[in-house]
Amino acid sequence: MEIVVLGSGTSVPLAERASPSLAIFVEDLFLLLDIGPGTVRQLAVAGLKYQDVGYIIISHFHPDHTADLIHFFFATRYPPILDKRKPFTIIAPEGFNRFLKLLKKPYGTWLDLPGGLMNIVELRTDENDKKEFDKFRILSAPVNHTPQSIGFRIEDNSGRALVYSADTGYCGEIVDLARGADLLILESSFPDGEEMAGHLTPSEAGNIATQSGAKRLLLTHFYPECLRTDIEAQCRRTYQGDLVLAADLMSLSVG
C-alpha cells in the first residue's frame, strides 16, 4: 500500500496546502480518500490521472471534503475520457445518495454519467460497518464530528492496515479502529490550548496513536492557527513513536 497526500489543508485557502484528499494505491487499485476542492487538479500536479480512480471514499459531507465531486463528474464526461472510462465506486456514509441528488440538482444533466459507470456503497453511521472489495476491505466507525462522519480502516490482503480519521474530536471509536494500524492518519486542526469541538489538537492526536498502538502517525488537516505553532512538539507530549507531518504531494509507504 502506498499513499500520496494530495491535500493537507482545510477549508481555508493556503498556497501550499490544498483541501483534504489522499491517493491510496492497493496493488493496482487507485483509491481517493475524500475529494476536497482542487483535488482533480492536484492529481494532475502529482502526475496521476483522475480517470484511473477506481474508488472514491467519502468521510462526511462538508464542502472541504466533497466539493470536487462536481469537477470529477464533469471532467469524466469529457468524451475522450468517457469513451474509455471503467466503472468506479463511491463509498460513503448513509445519506450519500440523497446528498448527491441535491448536489447535482443545480446543474441539470451536466453531471450525469451513463448507467452502470458509477456504483454507490453506503456505510452505516450509527454503528461500525464492514465491506469487502477486490484486494482490500474497509471497516468503518462513527466518529465525533457530524452525525454522518465516519472513520475508515483499509486493510489489504497481506494484512497491512491504514486508518483515516478524517475530521473528528477525541472518541473511543477511532482508538478502537486504529488498533495496531501500520499507518494512522489523524487530523490535527487546532493547537493545544485552542481546542475546538469535533476536531483534534496535536497532543490529542498523539494520545489516540499511543492508546491504539499504531506503528506510525501521519498528522494532516492543519488550520493556520495550528501551522503557526510547533505541531511536532505538542504531539510529542503524548506520543513517542514514528511521526510525520503531512505536506502536499508527499508520498509514503504503508507497512
C-alpha positions in Angstrom: 0.0 0.0 0.0 1.3 3.5 -1.0 -0.2 6.9 -0.4 0.2 10.4 -1.8 -1.0 13.4 0.2 -3.0 15.5 -2.3 -4.3 18.0 0.2 -3.1 18.5 3.8 -5.1 21.7 4.5 -8.7 22.6 5.3 -11.4 24.8 4.0 -9.1 27.8 4.5 -7.3 28.6 1.2 -3.5 28.3 1.5 -1.0 28.5 -1.4 1.0 25.5 -0.2 -1.9 23.3 1.1 -4.9 22.1 -0.8 -8.1 20.8 0.8 -8.3 17.3 2.1 -7.6 14.4 -0.2 -5.3 11.3 -0.1 -4.5 9.0 -3.0 -4.1 5.4 -1.9 -2.7 2.6 -4.0 -3.5 -1.0 -3.1 -1.6 -3.1 -5.6 -3.0 -1.9 -8.9 -6.1 -0.2 -7.4 -6.4 3.5 -7.1 -8.5 4.9 -4.2 -9.2 8.5 -3.2 -9.9 9.3 0.5 -12.0 12.4 0.4 -12.2 14.8 -2.6 -12.0 18.4 -1.4 -11.9 21.4 -3.7 -9.0 21.3 -6.1 -8.4 17.6 -5.8 -8.7 16.8 -9.6 -6.1 19.4 -10.3 -3.9 18.1 -7.5 -4.0 14.7 -9.1 -2.6 16.3 -12.3 0.1 18.1 -10.3 1.1 14.8 -8.8 1.3 13.1 -12.2 -1.8 11.0 -11.5 -4.8 10.5 -13.8 -8.3 11.2 -12.4 -9.7 8.7 -14.9 -7.8 5.9 -13.2 -9.5 6.4 -9.9 -11.4 3.2 -9.1 -12.8 4.2 -5.6 -13.7 7.4 -4.0 -14.2 7.1 -0.2 -16.0 10.0 1.5 -15.8 10.5 5.2 -18.5 13.1 5.6 -20.4 15.8 3.6 -18.6 19.0 4.4 -17.6 21.0 1.3 -13.8 20.8 2.0 -14.1 17.0 1.8 -16.6 16.7 -1.1 -16.6 19.8 -3.4 -14.5 18.4 -6.2 -17.1 15.7 -6.9 -18.6 18.3 -9.1 -15.3 18.7 -11.1 -14.7 15.0 -11.1 -18.1 14.1 -12.6 -18.0 17.0 -15.2 -14.4 16.1 -16.2 -15.4 12.4 -16.5 -18.0 13.4 -19.2 -15.2 14.7 -21.4 -15.7 12.5 -24.5 -12.1 11.1 -24.8 -12.3 10.1 -21.1 -15.9 8.9 -21.0 -15.4 6.6 -24.0 -12.7 4.6 -22.2 -13.7 5.1 -18.6 -14.0 1.9 -16.5 -16.7 1.7 -13.8 -15.8 3.2 -10.4 -17.3 3.0 -6.9 -18.1 5.7 -4.3 -18.0 4.5 -0.7 -19.7 7.0 1.6 -21.8 7.4 4.8 -25.5 6.7 4.8 -27.4 9.5 3.1 -24.9 9.9 0.3 -27.4 9.1 -2.4 -29.7 11.9 -1.2 -26.7 14.3 -0.8 -25.5 13.6 -4.4 -29.0 14.1 -5.8 -29.1 17.6 -4.2 -25.6 18.4 -5.2 -26.3 17.7 -8.8 -29.7 19.5 -8.9 -28.4 23.0 -9.8 -26.5 21.5 -12.8 -29.4 19.7 -14.5 -27.9 16.8 -16.5 -24.4 18.2 -16.7 -23.0 15.9 -14.1 -25.0 12.8 -15.1 -23.0 9.7 -16.1 -24.0 6.7 -18.1 -25.8 4.0 -16.2 -23.5 1.3 -14.8 -20.5 3.6 -14.7 -20.8 4.6 -11.1 -21.6 2.3 -8.2 -22.5 3.7 -4.7 -22.0 1.9 -1.5 -23.3 3.5 1.7 -21.8 2.6 5.1 -23.7 2.9 8.4 -23.3 6.0 10.5 -24.9 4.7 13.7 -22.5 1.7 14.3 -19.4 0.0 12.9 -19.7 -1.4 9.4 -17.5 -3.6 7.1 -17.4 -4.1 3.4 -15.2 -6.4 1.2 -13.8 -5.2 -2.1 -11.4 -6.5 -4.6 -7.9 -6.7 -3.0 -9.0 -4.7 0.2 -11.6 -4.4 2.9 -13.0 -1.4 4.7 -14.0 -1.2 8.3 -15.8 2.0 9.4 -16.9 3.5 12.6 -18.8 6.7 13.5 -16.6 9.5 14.8 -17.0 12.7 16.7 -17.7 15.4 14.1 -21.1 15.4 12.4 -23.9 12.8 12.5 -22.7 11.5 9.1 -19.0 11.4 9.9 -17.2 8.0 9.8 -13.5 7.0 10.0 -12.0 4.2 7.9 -9.7 1.3 8.3 -8.4 -0.1 5.0 -6.8 -3.5 5.1 -5.1 -5.1 2.1 -4.9 -8.9 1.5 -1.4 -9.1 3.2 -2.9 -7.6 6.4 -1.4 -4.1 6.2 -3.8 -1.6 7.7 -4.2 2.2 7.1 -6.6 4.1 9.3 -8.0 7.5 8.4 -9.9 9.6 11.0 -11.0 12.4 8.7 -12.4 15.2 10.9 -13.1 14.1 14.5 -12.7 15.0 18.0 -11.4 12.5 20.5 -13.5 9.4 20.7 -13.1 5.8 21.7 -14.3 4.7 18.2 -11.2 6.0 16.5 -8.9 4.5 19.1 -10.5 1.1 18.6 -10.5 1.4 14.8 -6.8 2.2 14.8 -5.6 -0.7 17.0 -2.2 -1.9 15.7 -2.5 0.0 12.4 0.6 0.3 10.2 -0.3 3.9 9.4 -2.7 6.1 11.4 -3.7 9.3 9.6 -5.3 11.8 12.0 -6.4 15.3 11.6 -4.6 18.0 13.7 -6.7 21.1 13.2 -6.0 23.4 16.1 -3.1 23.8 18.5 -3.1 22.7 22.2 -4.9 25.4 24.2 -7.2 26.3 21.3 -9.3 23.2 21.3 -12.5 23.1 19.2 -15.3 20.6 19.4 -15.2 18.0 16.7 -11.5 18.4 16.0 -8.2 17.3 17.4 -5.1 19.1 18.6 -1.6 17.6 18.1 -1.4 16.2 21.6 -4.9 14.7 21.4 -3.9 13.0 18.1 -0.8 11.7 19.8 -2.8 10.3 22.6 -5.0 8.4 20.2 -1.9 7.0 18.5 -0.4 5.9 21.8 -3.6 4.3 23.0 -4.2 2.4 19.8 -0.6 1.1 19.4 -0.4 2.4 15.9 3.1 1.9 14.3 3.2 5.2 12.5 1.3 8.5 12.8 0.7 11.0 10.0 -0.9 14.3 11.0 -2.8 16.4 8.5 -5.7 18.8 8.1 -3.9 21.8 9.6 -5.7 25.1 10.1 -3.5 28.3 10.0 -3.7 28.5 13.8 -2.0 25.1 14.1 0.6 25.8 11.5 1.8 28.8 13.5 2.8 26.5 16.4 5.3 23.7 16.9 3.0 20.8 15.9 5.6 18.1 16.5 6.5 19.3 20.0 2.8 19.3 21.0 2.3 15.8 19.6 5.4 14.6 21.5 3.7 15.3 24.8 1.6 12.2 24.3 3.3 10.2 21.6 6.9 9.0 21.1 6.5 6.8 18.0 7.2 7.4 14.3 5.7 10.7 13.4 5.2 12.5 10.1 3.7 15.9 9.4 1.8 15.9 6.1 2.7 18.2 3.2 1.1 18.3 -0.2 2.4 15.8 -2.7 4.3 13.8 0.0 4.5 10.0 -0.7 4.6 7.3 2.0 4.5 3.5 2.1 2.2 1.7 4.5 3.9 -1.1 6.4 
